[in-house]
Structure formats: structure tokens, C-alpha cells
């Protein structure tokens, strides 16, 4: 006799991508700056934390929602690039679809003492170390209280460095007082507005090339603009600004500012805002820091060379306004004399009222 049996689908758990090799490296490189205990978002440090959140991780990876980074690959190389590579995305997708294996099994084999296990493999954020080494000067920022229910906001703080004489700065680093509420911070000289640098959870320092340094006269005060997120509990944040001196007088960077502004009509799409400025002497660009209005769709920063060619320095798309960030070039970008620096932004407006549009782009160069 032949008795029919119900068919069952077979789900394979075979996977060459494992947490303790590929996935933990991706978490350390791109995720735990925010997804850690005492930081902005739910922790993704351990295998258990990551495995339980795997479906959400997959959705964010496929939707390009996380990690927050708007620069499109292929247009400029940046020292603070936080975007996933195609290979890293493939690793994450493969791991989740393969049911999230922890290791290849060999990690837990211990013939001498089966009861003894090796140390747990975790993503390990180190928020207490100075990346550039112990700073020559560390100054505390004024404390800010974030109450439960408050929305995102930017606080302006003035920091007196206590300089009795001129100093040259080769490096700047910032450590928030409470990483649970700080999304970004950027620093300028109060008297001149000179850009000094910015902080994001994944890149918290500025290190200038050899022979380049910011000049700070005696009595210099620094303006810190700190972007705070919401909190479910009362939080007090201060923060510590560290400066590293240069032993020699350097070439001082300057700012080039491009601005465009106007109105985005209700119900409109692809409204263009453009600005340009001629480059009268050759220079090298260190970083770009754009500031937008809500409704920004994309930004292109380019150089039109004297020979008619165009070099795109940055193309940013799907820009997350809640994560303001500078774009720091991996190597200074040379711009020829006679070139034209351009910034073109596109806006949309799906509301019934007109909204402001435009962009203010600060280019730090020497």
C-alpha cells in the first residue's frame, strides 16, 4: 500500500557568512557608533542583539536607510565615508537569509575542557579613547539639559579657549558628554566664522595634512553648534573639545561659501537651485559642509575646469536631514586656477504651501 505523506519545504541553514567573522566587522565599521549601550540607538554589539533585530537590519540595508550616508559611490572619496559597500550589503543579506549563523561550529569545540568556552566575539565601540592621541588642550562645553518629549534642536555654545598667545591647530576632536542625545556637532571661530571641523557619531575628529594648520589668535573663542535628538528621559550633556597644536606655522585653510535660496512652490518637484563661484587661484579642497532646508532631494558639487571638463566632487541623494554631516576628502582635491566651483540642489514639495529651498555650502580649502 502507498500512503501519501504531506510535503515539507526545506530551509537550508548552510551559509559561508557568519556573525563572528564578516558581520561583526561590518557592525564595528558602520553601526556601533550609534547602536551601542549608552549611545543613540538600540545596541547591536552582541550576536543575540543582532540576531533578534535581523529583519529590521535587512529592511534598512535594502532600503538604503542605514547607515546614514548620502554620498553616492563613485563621486569623490571621503575619509568619513559611512556607506556600506556592495560586498558588505551582500554579506548582510546573505547572513539574514541564511538564518543568521553565529560561527562555523569549530569555535565551541574544546576537547580538553568541554565546559570552558572561548571569549564572546562582539562588536566593540571605544568611546573613551582619543583617536588623535591625548590633546594639547581639552575644554568643556556648557551643559545642555534635554527633557523627555523635546524634539530635535540645535544649541549654540561659545567656548573660550583661554589662549594667551597665537596657536596653530593641526587636529580637532570632540567627545559628547552623553551620546544618547547628540547627533552631530560642528565648530567655527566666533570672530571670523572660520570652519574648524565637524563631529558625527561615526567620525569625530579632524586631522589636517602635513604643513596645514588653523591659526587661532590669542583670545580666540570657538562656536559649537550641537544637534540634539529626542530622549525618553532627562539627559544632561556637556561634551569635551580637544585641540592638538602644530609645532610649526602652517598654511591656513580658508572658507569658500556658495549660497542659493528661493521658494519651492506647493506640489512641485525637481525645483533647481544653483550657485557658482570662480576660482581665481589654485587651491586644494579639504572638506564640504552643506546645510539644507526640508524637502531637499539631491545635491551635486562640481568643478568646471578651464579646459571645459567637469569633475564631480560630491553627489548626494536621499539626504537625511536628521544626520547633518561634513564630507571630508580622503586626500585634498586640487582645483585649478580659472575653474568654476558649482553647487546644484533639487527640491520637491508635497505640501499645500510654499516652502523655502536652497543650500549653503561651505568648502574648506588651502
C-alpha positions in Angstrom: 0.0 0.0 0.0 1.1 3.5 -0.7 0.1 6.2 1.8 0.5 9.8 0.7 2.6 12.0 3.1 2.4 15.8 3.3 5.3 17.6 1.6 7.5 19.9 3.7 9.6 22.8 2.5 13.3 22.5 3.3 15.1 25.6 4.6 18.8 25.4 4.4 20.9 26.9 7.1 24.2 26.5 5.2 25.9 29.8 4.9 29.5 30.9 4.5 28.8 34.3 6.0 28.9 34.1 9.8 28.4 36.7 12.6 31.8 36.2 14.3 33.7 36.9 11.1 32.0 39.1 8.4 29.1 40.6 10.3 30.9 41.8 13.5 33.4 43.6 11.3 30.6 45.5 9.5 29.0 46.4 12.8 32.2 47.8 14.1 32.9 49.8 10.9 29.4 51.2 10.4 26.9 50.5 13.2 28.0 50.5 16.8 28.9 54.2 16.7 25.2 54.7 17.2 23.9 51.2 18.0 25.7 50.6 21.3 24.9 50.7 25.0 24.8 54.4 26.1 24.5 55.6 22.5 21.8 56.9 20.2 20.0 53.6 19.2 19.3 50.1 20.4 22.5 48.1 20.8 23.9 45.8 18.1 27.0 44.7 19.8 26.4 41.0 20.6 25.2 38.1 18.4 21.9 37.9 20.3 21.1 41.6 19.9 21.9 41.5 16.2 20.1 38.2 15.5 16.9 39.4 17.1 17.0 42.6 15.0 17.9 40.9 11.8 14.7 41.5 9.9 14.9 45.3 10.7 18.5 45.3 9.6 17.6 43.6 6.3 14.9 46.2 5.6 17.2 49.1 6.3 20.0 47.7 4.2 17.8 47.0 1.2 16.1 50.4 1.6 19.4 52.2 2.0 18.1 53.8 5.2 21.1 52.8 7.3 23.8 53.6 8.0 23.2 57.3 7.4 25.4 58.5 4.5 24.1 60.3 1.4 27.1 60.4 -0.8 26.7 58.2 -3.9 29.7 56.0 -4.5 31.9 56.9 -7.4 31.7 60.7 -6.9 34.6 61.6 -4.6 36.4 59.7 -1.9 35.8 60.6 1.7 37.7 59.9 4.9 34.5 59.8 6.9 32.5 57.6 4.4 30.0 55.6 6.4 28.2 53.9 3.5 28.1 50.2 3.0 30.0 48.8 0.1 28.1 46.4 -2.3 30.0 43.5 -0.8 29.0 44.5 2.7 25.4 44.7 1.7 25.6 41.3 0.1 27.1 39.9 3.3 24.3 41.2 5.5 21.6 40.0 3.1 23.2 36.6 2.8 23.5 36.3 6.6 19.9 37.2 7.4 18.5 35.0 4.6 20.8 32.2 5.8 19.1 32.4 9.3 21.9 34.3 10.9 24.6 31.7 11.8 26.9 32.7 14.7 30.0 30.8 13.6 31.1 27.7 11.7 30.8 25.5 14.8 34.5 25.0 15.4 34.6 27.9 17.9 32.9 25.9 20.6 34.9 22.6 20.2 37.2 22.2 23.2 38.3 18.6 23.8 40.3 19.4 26.9 37.6 21.0 28.8 34.1 20.9 27.2 32.7 23.2 29.9 35.1 26.0 29.0 34.1 28.4 26.2 36.3 31.0 24.4 35.6 34.7 24.9 32.4 36.0 23.2 33.0 37.8 19.9 31.3 41.2 20.0 31.4 44.5 18.1 33.4 46.7 20.5 33.0 50.5 20.3 35.6 52.5 22.1 34.1 55.9 23.0 36.7 56.8 25.7 39.8 56.9 23.5 41.2 60.0 21.8 41.7 59.0 18.1 44.4 61.6 17.6 46.1 60.9 20.9 45.8 63.0 24.1 45.0 66.6 23.0 47.2 69.5 24.0 44.1 71.4 25.2 40.8 70.0 26.3 37.9 72.4 27.0 34.4 71.5 28.4 31.3 72.8 26.7 28.4 74.3 28.6 25.9 71.7 29.8 22.6 71.3 28.0 19.5 69.6 29.5 17.4 67.5 27.2 13.9 66.9 28.7 11.7 64.0 27.8 9.4 64.8 24.9 11.5 67.6 23.5 12.1 67.4 19.7 15.3 67.7 17.8 17.1 71.1 18.0 20.4 72.8 17.6 22.1 74.5 20.6 24.7 77.2 20.1 27.6 77.2 22.6 30.6 79.5 22.9 33.8 78.0 24.1 36.6 80.3 25.5 39.9 78.5 24.8 41.8 80.7 27.2 44.6 81.4 24.7 47.1 83.9 25.9 49.1 83.8 22.6 48.6 82.7 19.0 48.5 78.9 18.4 48.3 76.8 15.3 45.9 73.8 15.3 46.6 70.6 13.3 43.9 68.5 14.8 40.5 68.8 16.5 38.4 66.1 18.2 35.1 66.1 20.1 33.7 63.7 22.7 30.0 64.2 23.6 29.0 64.2 27.3 26.1 61.8 26.6 26.0 60.0 23.2 22.3 59.1 23.7 21.2 62.6 22.5 24.0 64.1 20.4 23.6 63.5 16.6 26.1 66.0 15.3 28.3 69.0 16.2 30.3 71.5 14.2 32.8 74.1 15.2 33.7 77.6 13.9 35.8 80.5 15.1 33.5 83.1 16.6 35.2 86.2 15.3 35.5 85.2 11.7 33.1 82.2 11.2 36.1 80.1 10.0 35.2 76.4 9.8 37.2 74.2 12.1 35.5 70.8 11.7 32.5 68.7 12.5 31.6 65.6 14.5 29.3 62.8 13.7 28.9 59.5 15.7 31.0 57.6 13.2 33.7 60.2 12.6 34.6 62.5 15.5 37.9 64.2 14.6 39.6 66.5 12.0 43.3 65.9 11.1 44.9 68.3 8.7 47.5 67.4 6.1 51.2 67.9 6.9 52.1 71.6 6.8 48.4 72.8 7.0 47.0 74.2 10.3 44.3 76.6 11.5 45.6 79.8 13.0 44.0 80.8 16.3 44.9 84.2 17.6 45.1 85.0 21.3 41.7 85.2 22.9 40.0 83.1 20.3 36.6 81.7 21.1 35.0 78.8 19.3 31.3 78.5 18.5 29.9 74.9 18.8 26.6 74.1 17.3 25.4 70.8 18.7 22.5 68.9 17.1 20.4 67.2 19.8 17.9 64.4 19.2 14.9 63.4 21.3 15.1 61.5 24.5 12.6 59.4 26.6 14.3 60.5 29.8 16.0 63.6 31.2 19.6 63.8 30.0 22.4 66.4 30.7 25.1 66.7 28.1 28.2 68.9 28.1 31.0 67.5 25.9 34.7 67.9 25.6 36.6 69.7 22.7 40.2 68.6 22.2 42.8 70.5 20.2 46.2 69.4 19.1 48.8 72.0 18.4 51.1 72.2 15.4 54.8 72.7 16.2 55.3 75.0 13.2 53.4 77.7 11.4 51.3 76.1 8.7 49.3 77.1 5.6 46.0 78.2 7.0 42.8 76.9 5.3 40.1 79.4 4.3 36.4 79.0 3.6 34.6 79.4 0.2 30.9 79.7 0.6 28.3 79.1 -2.1 24.7 80.0 -1.4 21.4 79.8 -3.2 17.9 80.4 -1.8 14.4 80.8 -3.0 10.9 79.3 -2.8 9.7 75.8 -3.6 6.0 76.1 -4.8 3.4 73.7 -3.4 3.1 70.4 -5.1 6.3 70.9 -7.1 9.1 68.6 -8.0 12.7 68.9 -9.1 13.0 72.7 -8.4 16.6 73.7 -9.1 18.8 75.9 -7.0 22.2 76.7 -8.4 25.2 78.7 -7.3 28.7 79.1 -8.6 31.9 80.9 -7.8 35.1 81.5 -9.9 38.4 80.2 -8.5 41.0 82.9 -9.1 43.9 81.0 -7.7 44.6 77.3 -7.5 43.7 75.6 -4.2 43.2 72.2 -2.6 39.8 71.4 -1.1 39.7 69.6 2.3 36.0 69.2 3.0 32.5 70.2 2.1 29.8 71.1 4.6 26.3 71.6 3.1 23.2 73.0 5.0 19.8 72.4 3.6 16.1 73.1 4.0 13.5 70.4 4.4 12.5 68.9 1.0 16.0 68.5 -0.4 16.2 65.7 -2.9 19.8 65.8 -4.1 23.0 67.9 -4.2 25.7 68.0 -6.8 29.0 69.8 -6.2 31.3 70.0 -9.2 34.3 71.9 -10.7 34.2 73.2 -14.2 37.8 73.3 -15.4 39.3 75.8 -17.8 39.6 73.1 -20.5 35.8 72.6 -20.3 35.9 69.3 -18.4 33.8 68.7 -15.3 34.8 67.0 -12.1 32.1 66.0 -9.7 33.3 66.3 -6.1 30.1 65.1 -4.4 26.7 63.8 -5.5 24.4 63.3 -2.5 21.0 61.6 -2.8 18.3 60.7 -0.2 19.8 63.1 2.2 18.9 62.5 5.9 18.4 66.0 7.5 18.5 64.4 10.9 22.1 63.5 10.4 24.0 66.6 9.3 27.5 65.8 8.2 30.5 67.3 6.5 32.1 65.4 3.7 35.9 65.1 4.4 38.0 64.2 1.4 40.3 61.3 1.8 43.0 63.4 0.1 42.9 67.1 -0.7 41.3 67.7 -4.1 43.2 70.1 -6.4 41.2 72.8 -8.2 42.9 74.7 -10.9 43.1 78.5 -11.3 40.4 79.7 -13.7 38.0 76.9 -12.7 34.4 77.4 -11.5 33.1 75.8 -8.4 29.4 74.9 -8.6 26.6 73.6 -6.3 23.2 72.5 -7.7 20.4 71.3 -5.4 17.0 69.9 -6.3 13.9 70.2 -4.1 10.4 68.9 -4.0 7.3 70.0 -2.0 4.3 67.7 -1.5 2.5 70.1 0.8 -0.1 72.7 0.0 2.0 75.7 1.0 5.2 77.1 -0.4 8.4 76.3 1.4 12.0 77.7 1.4 14.7 76.0 -0.6 18.3 76.3 -1.4 21.7 75.3 0.0 24.6 76.9 1.9 27.8 75.1 1.0 31.0 75.7 2.9 34.2 74.5 1.2 37.3 74.3 3.4 40.4 74.7 1.3 44.0 76.0 1.3 
